[in-house]
Structure formats: structure tokens, C-alpha cells
């Protein structure tokens, strides 16, 4: 039998007190971001049983955040959302609890036990496996999905980014800059956000089809989360030598495109203008700095908190979905053609 991991074990590994570990794992933000991330990562690494944090009955109002271990560790993206969500809920005297699951080994007994949690509802970050979603639906409580990986059209409120309109607008910007042959590079099956971005690209190309603009789609299999198919893109670019711009499904894909272009003896933006999405820190410090769309993480956290508070006051969800605008950040990875 595997040894049970205790708070003391995590504290010893991190060189901190048991109390600090307890506060970090409970989502309390009187813990520094860097230290909290270190503690969370160590807890996952050691195999800490997050069930201990899950079904704690409370006299105060609460909301349960459903999050996978892999998402929780992406601190660059998700932690600002969680931090502001916690602060907004805290001001409304609503407690935030965590339900952390392992995507490869979901504890269904723990999922079913959520039925006994007297919470206002559930907030799901990005991933929401069908086996968990079906159980949550049975409980009859509001469900809020943030940047849903898969679409569940009934019984949920979906908080999405301006994927379609953002990519439509930036594709038009590239066309206005003189680019006539543009490619979208991504993976439609990876997530709903990726598909919406692809659709925005296609819509803009269709709008400009009479202006001698040509759009291409290079769609790769991302089931292994490699965020690229180097050979596929290289073969495409060698065949279509007039392509001058690449719109990518997100920043990770775009930074992989940087490497591919360099391997071909080409450069950004002299040979190819490149655009990403998400505004992760590594894109800002890439060479050249990556043009991208900023996902306003702090605002998203606030909006989730406000919405949960309205749920408490009004007793039922008021929206099936709402969209957060993502503004374009133009950096040195794109250029105007002469």
C-alpha cells in the first residue's frame, strides 16, 4: 500500500510550515504566488490526496472549483484567474473550495461525493471530462465552464474568449498590411477555442476572396499535446512559397512555428509574419517578441466571482454563455509588406 502523503511531508519537502501548506492547498491567497505554485506542484508530485480538501461542509456559502492537476500546474495562465476569483468571492463572503482530479485516473467515488457538498454550484476550468460532467448534471446545481475544452450545450454557463472575432480581425489586419496568402496553423480537435479561432480565420478569408486573398489551413493531430507537426508545416511551406503570414491557434503553437521557420533557414518577420493567442510570458520574451491576443485573466476571475454572487442572489443562472474580449498586442513578429 502506498504511503499516505501528509501536509507535514509537503512542508518538509518545500521547507515551509504545515500551516502555510494548508493555506496554499485550500486556495487561500495570503500565500505568495511563487510559493503557492511550488507547494501545489510538490503536492501533485508526491501524490497528495486532494479529497481532504473536497467535501468540507460549511455554514457559509461556497463554490467548488473543478480543476485537473495539469491545469492547476499551469500557473502562468490559470493562477491569475483563480486569485481574482478568490478575492471577488471572498468580498461576497463566498468560500472557494477545490476538487482536483487526475485526468488519467479519475476518482469517481470522490466525484459522486460532491453531491453532498452544500455549495452554490461548480466552476470548471477548461477540462470537463464527460464522466464528471454527467455526475455534476445529476446534482441539479449551476455549472460554470471557463474556456470549455468541449461543448456541453445544456445546463451550463460557458465563459469564453473572443476567439472568432479576434482572429477574424487580425486576419483582416494582415490583409490590410498587404499579405495575400495566409495560413492558419492549429488543431481543431484540441479544443473548442481552437476551432472557433479557425472559423474566424476562414470567415475573414471568405470575406476577402474577391481581393485575390488566399487562405490555407494546416491542421495537425494534437492528441499527444505536442502543439505542432513540424514535417506537415515544412512540407506545406515548401510547396506554397507565396505564403507570407501564419496565424496560430495559440502562443505555444506560434513559438513552435518560430523553431520550424528557423530550421528552414528563414526568419520572423522577414519571411513570415506570425501571430499567436493567449499572451503567455514566453511569447513576450521570444525573439522577436510574439504578436498575440491578451486573455484578461484578472478580469475573468472577477467576472466569475460576480456571476457566482448573482447566482446566490437570484437563485438561477441568467446566461447560457458570455464572451470576454481579448485585445490584440502587436509586437515585432508581423510586418507590413511593401
Secondary structure by P-SEA (a helix, b strand, c coil): ccccccaaaaaaaacccaaaaaaaaaccccccaaaaaaaaaaaaaacccccccccccccccbbbbbbcccccccccccaaaaaaaaaaaaaacbbbbbbcccccccaaaaaaacccccccbbbbcccccaaaaaaaaaaccbbbbccccccccccbbbbbcaaaaaaaaaaaaaaaacccbbbbbccccccaaaaaaaaaaaaaaaaaccccbbbbbbcccccccccccaaaaaaaaaacccccbbbbccaaaaaaaaaaaaaacccccccbbbbbccccccccccccbbbbcccaaaaaaaaaaaaaaaaaaaccccccbbbbbbbbbbcccccccc
